[in-house]
């Protein structure tokens, strides 16, 4: 039995004490109970965390993060939390109503919770999630322009949030677009000026006409059994990119901008931070240079902690450092990092480990996949073919520039991102087949590890980003700019597609619960996590507790609960400015 299983047994005991928990009732101003209201409870902060290491906890020091719990009222407007004599804060939220906040009350008190309908048109529009605003950026019916915009301008953060809707001149928008391209976006050079003018004009119009924003999309009616728990880690400058669940009961989360690994015990809230060591003289930003200079207040990334995979042999973690030509290994027992250097590509991205303990990862800026054989300590490389002669030439030039350190000025990208097909998501099917998605090439790759043969398969949708395989070996893929999920049926050689149940969504990733036949999807513009039941082809929508939540991956524990991390870049755009580790579970 894993520590995660013990965790759920303890929680089951807590739930058995539900009759002694304080009952809270949410009503409207007429005294009528409100079902489906989101009630979030957090503990009043105690002693602040250590910040002695450049603003973060010293490596290996014990820290505590208190969980914030969110539950939803039932048909009677009722919700329960475990009694506590400690001081807590409450926030009550429901679409179409003003938030109610109550600070510093005892956890066993039962305050009056009354929500008032929001009648101010501007405040009502501002309370709507970004996807509803984003739906109004239709680019006058030019779908190609809209999809290019979604691919490159919603890459790391919500696009139509209040931060984006701020009134900017066309010149300020061009400066913003150029800065984002330095950070890693690849918006076409000839699209900059028309895009800047469109965003200036459209956001200004919407700011004057909030009534144009569509109505709220209804939350699922069956949320009373849903519990969302969050653990705040890092700070408003952090980017908690990816994470992994470990059989030792810990959750390991990587701060991409600060080169720190957070080891969190969700049972106790204890966590420790381990900093990836770099050599004296190493350059900030690694081989990519300090892309954030002059535009971001602070970074401490020489490696760029990115994606995680777990060795089935010894429980070691393998981490892709996106800013190095290497692979990182972390021993959870000794807490030591090992760097395995390579020379065959650039931008190690998403990583998986097969049953033979071989580490596979995409090389996003090289159109390659790398494999590290732990037994021989050697790297092998698999080239994903260019889309044509133009891409072959640009790709060669780009590799030369990266290898020569000429990274300060980004190239002038074209509309098809020639030279940058960007291998992104990767997964390994039960039969050992390796599957890879190329975000800008609109295709997936099938690699046979036994023969080394690579097969490219075009996708009938745009923006294939991350993918996972089901129990039958079929890859499931998100269409980032096309707002859908797809399954490639290996036996039949065709795709099935399902549009997401919310409008103007840009799904970043998904994961397949092979045991329960469910697909969990990151909803990044709508502040949601989405669940797709494969057998019934039905959806369930889980609202997240914070505005401007941007999540990049999903992990599933033995009990079927899902974890994700709030990794909006920049972190200060998240409501409360708090990156969090998030768990969603059903209590029945």
N, C-alpha and C positions, 0 to 999 in steps of 0.2 A: 504493500500500500504506500503510495507516494504521500509527501507532506501536503500536496494539494487535496488529496482525498481526505486526509485528517482534517484539513481546513473546513471542508464542506460538512463533515460530521459534527464539528463544533458549531457551525452555523445552523445546522438542523436542530441542535439542542437549544440554541438561542431562539429559533422560531417557535419551538414548543412552549416557550415562555410568553408567547404573544399576548396571552390574556392579561399579563401584568404590565404590558407596555402602555405608555400613554397614548391615548387616541386623540388625534387632531381631526377636526372637521373644517372643511373649506366650504364657504358659502358665498353667494353673491349678495348684493346690497338689498335684495328682497328677502334674504334669509333662506333662499333655496340652495340645497347642496349642489356643489359643482363636482362632477366626475371628471376624471382624466386630468386633474390639476397636478402639476409637477411641484413637489415639496422637497427642497434640498436642505439638509441639516449639516452644519460644519461646527467643529469645536472652536471656541474662542482661542486664538493663538496663545501659546504659553511662551516658554523660553525660545528665543530665535535660534535658528540653526547656525552652526559654525560657518563663518565665511572667511577663514584665515588664509585660504589658498586662492588668492586672486578673485575673491568674491564667492568662493565655493568651499564646501567642507574639506578639511584636510584629508588626504588619502587614508582610507582604512578606519577613520573615526566613526564611532557609533552615533547615528542621528535618528530622530523620530519624525515621521510625517503622519499626522492624524488624518484618518479617512473622512472624506465628505460623502454623505450618503443621500441619494435621491430616490424617492418613491413616488407613486402616482395614486391619487384618490380613486376609490371604487365608486359604484353607482350611488352610494349614500354620502359621497363626499368625504369619506373617512380614509385616513392613513395612519399607520402606527410606526413608532420608532421605539427602540429599547430605552427603558428608563435610564437616566443618568443624572447624578448630582452635579456634574460639571456644567459649566456655562457653554451654551451653544448659540449659534446664529441660525435663523430660519429665513429662507426665501421661497415664496410661493409664486408660480408662474403658470399662466394659461394663455394660449393665443387669443388675442382680442381683448385682453384685460391688462390692467396695470400691475406690475410686480408689487408684491407686499414683502417687506423686509422687517424682521424683528431681531434685534441684537441683544446678546448677552443675557439670555434667560436660562434658568435651570433646565436641564434636559428632561425633567419629569413634569414640567409645567405644561398646561394646556391653554395656550393663548387663543383669543378669538381671531380667526383667520377669515377675512372678508376681502374679496376681490372686486374692484370697481371696473366696469367696462371702460375701455379707452375710447374717448370720443374725439380727441384731437386728431385730425387727419394726418398731420405730419408725424406725430409721435406714434400713431398706429402704423404708418408705413415704415418708420424707422425700426419698429420692433419685429418686422418681418424678416425671415432669413434671406441670405444673399441670393439664393437661387431664384427667388421671385423677382427681385430686381434684375438679375442677370437675364431672365427670360425676355426682358424688354430690349435687350441689346441684340436686335435682329439683323443689324447691318443692312437694312433696307431690302431684306430678302436674299442677300448674297450669302448662301450657305457656306461656300468655300472660305470667304473672309471670316465668317463667324467661327468656323471650326479651327482655322489657323489661330485666331485670337484665343480660343479656349485652350488650345494645345500649349501656347507659349505664355499666356498672361494669367493663367490660373494654375500655374505649374506647382507653386509652393504655398499658395495662400488663397483665401477666398477673393474673388475678383470684385463683386459688386457690393462689398461691405461698406460701412460708413467711411472707412479709411480711404477706400478707392473712389467713393462718390464725392469726396471733397472737391470743390470747384478749383480746377487747374486750367491754365491757359494751354493752348496747343503746344507751345514751346516747352512748358513744364512737363507735358506728357511725353514729348520726344526725349527730354532728359531722363525721365523715369524709365522709358522703354530701353534707352541705351544703357542705363545702370543695370536693369534687369538682365540684359544680354551679357553684360560683364559678369554678373552673378551666375549665369548658366542658361538662361533662356535663349531661344534661337529664333526670334521673330525676324521675318524676312526684311531685308534692308529697304526694299522699295515699298514696304507696307507701313513703315514708320510714320510718315507724314499723314497719309489718309487715315490711319488708325488714330493718331493723336487728335486730329481734327474731329473725327467721329466721336471719340470719348468725351472731348470737351463739349461738343454740341449736345450729345445725348444725355450725359449726366446733368448738364445744366438744365435741360428741359425737364427731366424727371424730378430734379430738385424743386422745380416750380409747380409740378403737377403730381403730387404724391398719390392722388386718387387713381393714377394709371396702374399702380402696382397691384398685381392680382391678389385675390383674397388668400388667406392662410390655407394651406393644404391640411386637411383634418388629420389630427393624430389618430393612431390606431385606438379603437374603442376598448381593447383588452390589454390595458397596461398595469392594472392593479397588482399583478404578480411580478412586475419588473422591478428590479433593484439595480441601480447604478452606483458603483463605488469609485471614488477618485482619490488618488494620492498625489499631492502636489510635490514636484521635484524641480530642481534647477531654479532659474529665474526668468525674467522677461526677455533676456538676451539668449536664452538657451533654445536649442532645437532638438527635441527628443524624437529623433528620426524613426528608428526601428527598435525592436526589442525581441526577447525570446523568453519562453517559459522553460524552466529547468526542472528535472526530476527531483532536485534537492529542495524544491518548494520555493526557490527564489525566482524573481523576475529580473532579468537584466535588460537595462534600457541604455541606449547610447545617445549622448549629447554630441551631435555632429559638429557644432560650432565651437565646442570647448574641449574636445578630445577626452571626455570623461565617461566612465562606465558606472552606472548606478545599479547596485545590487540591493533589491528591495524584498523584504519579507512581508507579504500581504497579511500574514496571520498576526503579526505584532506591530507592523508599521515601522519597524527598524530598517534603516538602510545605511549602506556604506558606499563611498565613492572611490573609484580607482582611476587615476589619471594615466593615460597612455604615455609612457616616457619617450622623449625624443632626445637626439644627440645634440650636444653643443654645436652651434653653427647651422643647424637645420633651419630652413626658411619657413616662415609663417605662410600657411597656405599650400605647403608642399610643392609639387611640380606645377601646380596651377597658379602659383603666386598668390599674393594677398588680394584676391578679387574684390574684397569688401572694403578695402582702404578708401577712406573719405566718404563712405556711405553708411557704415554700420559702426555703432559705438565701440564694440569690443568683440574680438574673436581670439581664440586660443587654440586654433586647430592647425596642427602640423600633419595630421593624418586624415581627419575627417571621418570619424566613426560612422558607419553607414548601416550595413545589413548584417544579420546574425544567422548562424546555423549551428546546430548541436551535433557533436560527434556521437554516434551510437556505440562507439567502442569504449570511450573513457570519460564522456561528459564534458570534454573541452569545448569551448566556444570558438568558432571561427568567424572573424569580422572582416568585412571589406573596408579598407581605408581609401576612400574615394580620391584622396589627394596624394596618394603614393603609388608607386609601382611595386606593390607588395600585398601580402595577406597577413592578417593578424591572428594569433592564437592566444586564448586566455584560459588559464588553468583555474577553475573556481576554488580549488583547494589551496594551492600555493599563492594564488592571486598574482601570478606572474604573467607578463605578456611576452610573446615571442613573435618577431617579425620575420616572415619568409619573403625574401626579395625575389622579384621576377624581372624579366626584360621584354616581355612579349605583348604589351598593350598598355592602355591608359584608362583611368577611371573605373577601378573595380566597383561594381554596383551591387546587384542582388546575388545572394549566395545560398546554396543548398548542398547537402552532403548525402551521398548515396549509401546503400547498405554495405558497400565494400570500403567505406570510410574514405572515399575520394571526395574532395571538395571542388564543387563546380560553381563558377560565378561568371556573370556577364561583364564585359569590358565596354562600357557605354560609348566611349569616344574612339573605339578601334574596330567596331563591328566584328568582334571576336568573342569567343567563350574560352575561358581558361579552366583547366582542371589540375588540381594539386593532389598528387598521389602521396599520401602520408607515409606509406611504407618505403618508397624510394626517395622521398623528399624532392621530387621533380615536378616541374610544370609542363603540361601539354596544352596546345592551343588549337582551336577549331575556328577557321575563318568562315564567316557568313558572307556570301558573295555580294558584291556591290550591285546596285540596280542598273548600272550602265557604265559607259566609258567615262562620262562626266563625273560620276560619283567615285569611280576608281581613282581618277586623277586628283580630285579634291581630297579624298581620304588619304592618299599618299602625302600630299602637301601638309595636311593637318597633322599626320603622324610625325612628319619632319619638324614642324613648328613646335609640337608638344615636346618632342625629344630634345629640341634645342633651347627650350625654356622661353620661347617666344609666345607668351600667353597673355601679355598685358592687354593687347587689343584684340577683341574677338573678330572673326572674319565677317564678311558681308554675306549673310545667309540668303538663300533663295527660297521660294515658296514651297519647294519640295524637300528642303533640307538636304540637298545633295551633298554627299560626303559625310553626313551625320545621321545614318539610319537609326542609331541609338538602340542597341540591344539592351533591354531593360529587365523585365521580369523573367525569372527562370524557375523551373520546378522539375522534379524527377518523378516519373510515373512508377507505379508498383513493379513494372517489369524492367525498370532501369533506364528506360528511354528518357533522354533529356529534352525538355521543351523550353523554348526561348521566344519572347515577344520582342519585336523591334518597333518601338513607339512611332517613329517618323516614317518608317518604310511600309507600314500597314501590312505586315506579314508576321508569321510565326515560323520558327525553325524547329526541325526535328533532328536530333543527333543520336545516332546509334553508337554507344560507347564501344561496342565490340569491333565494329568495322571502321569507325570514324566517319561514316557517311553522313552528309548534311543534306537535308531536304527542306526547301523553302516553300511555304504554303501561304498564298495571299489571303488576307482577311477581307470579307465583304463589308467591312466597317472601318472607321478611322480610329487611330489612337490606341492600338492594343498596348496596354501598359504592363500591369503585373498579371500573373496567372498562377493557377494551382491545378493539380490533377485530382480527379475523383477516384473512387475505388476501382473503377473499370479501366483506368488509365487514360480517360479523356481529359484534355486540358480545358479548364474554364478560364475565360479571359475577360477583363474589363475593357470596354471601349471608352477611353477617357474623354475624347472630344465628341463622341457620338452618343453618350448617355445610355449605355446598355451593358448587359453581360452576354457572353456567348459561350457555347460549348462546341468544341470541335469533336465530332464523332469519328474516331480513328477508323473504325471498321467500315463505315459508309463513306468516309472522305468528304463530309460536308459539315456546315455550321448550323447550329440552332441559335436563335437570338431572342432575347427578352428585353424590351425597354424597361428602364427603371420606373418605379411608380411615383416619382417626383419629377417635376419639370426642371430643365436646365441644370442637370447634375453632371458632375465630372468625376466619375468613380476612379479612385487611384489604385485600389487593390481589392482583392477578395481572398477568401479561404474557404475550403470545402470541408465540412464536417462529414467525413466518410461514414462514420458510424450511424449518424442520424439522417443522412441524405439531405443536408442543408448547405446552402451557400450564403456566406456572410460577406457583405459588401460595404466598403468605406464610402459614405456619402459626404462629400467635402464642401459643397456649397449650401446644403440644406440643414446642417447641424444634426445629422442623423447617422445611424448605422442601419443597414437594410438587411433583411433576412429573406432568402428565397427558398421555398420548399420545392424540391425537385419533383417529387411525385405528384403534388397537386398543382404545381406551377403557380403558386400563390405567394404573395409578399406580406411581410410584416415590417412596419417602420418603427424604429426605436429612437425617439428624440433624445439628443444629448443635452446635458444640463447647462452648457455654456454656449453663448453666442460665439460665432466665429471659430468653431471647432474644425480643425483640418487634420485628418488622420490618414496614415500612409500604409498601415498593414494591420492584419488581424491574426491572432493566435487563439486556439481553442483548447481548453483543458479537458481532462478526462470526464468531467461531469457535464460538458456541453456549454459551460460559460465561456464568454468570449472576452478577450483583452485587446485593447488598442492603446495608442498614445496620442495625445493632443500635441501636434508638432507644427502648428502654423508658423511660417517664417515671414515676418518676425514674430517672436513669441508675445510681444507686448500687445499685439492685436487681439489675442484671445481675451474673452471677457475675464476681468480680474487680472489679466496679465500673467496667468499661471499655466505653464505646461503641466500636464497631468498624465499619470498612468490611469487607465480607465478599465473597469470590469463591468460587464453587463451579464446579469443572470436572472433566471426565472425562479421564484421562490416556491412554486408549486409544480 
